[in-house]
Amino acid sequence: MIVTVLAILETDFKPEASLGKIMNERLRVAAADLQAIHLQPLEAIGQRNEDVIVYISYNPKYKIRWRVVNDVSEDIETYVAKVCGELGYLRWNTAAINIFKGVD
């Protein structure tokens, strides 16, 4: 399975410029660590052409939030939720259901 974690730097709020630079760097490092270290065991699961894509960003209180944006099994999403929860990340709730997931 291919694991991809993307840092979404654009948020619905604008921090001060110097704070924004630090926050963006912290988010990039968090995305790289989540992909390469924490979610690395997922690479041994499933077929080589399967993938899981996770977006991380900040909420307005500067906490990291996460969301799986593609269709994956419940087991995979539960594993991602467990890992992100242990890291102190919050589930990224949106007003619209499946805002990132494609509609068939």
Secondary structure, DSSP 8 states (H G I E B T S, - for coil): -EEEEEE----SS---HHHHHHHHHHHHHHHHHIIIIISGGGGGSS-TT-EEEEEEEE-TTS-EEEEE-S---HHHHHHHHHHHHHTT-EE---SSTTSSS---
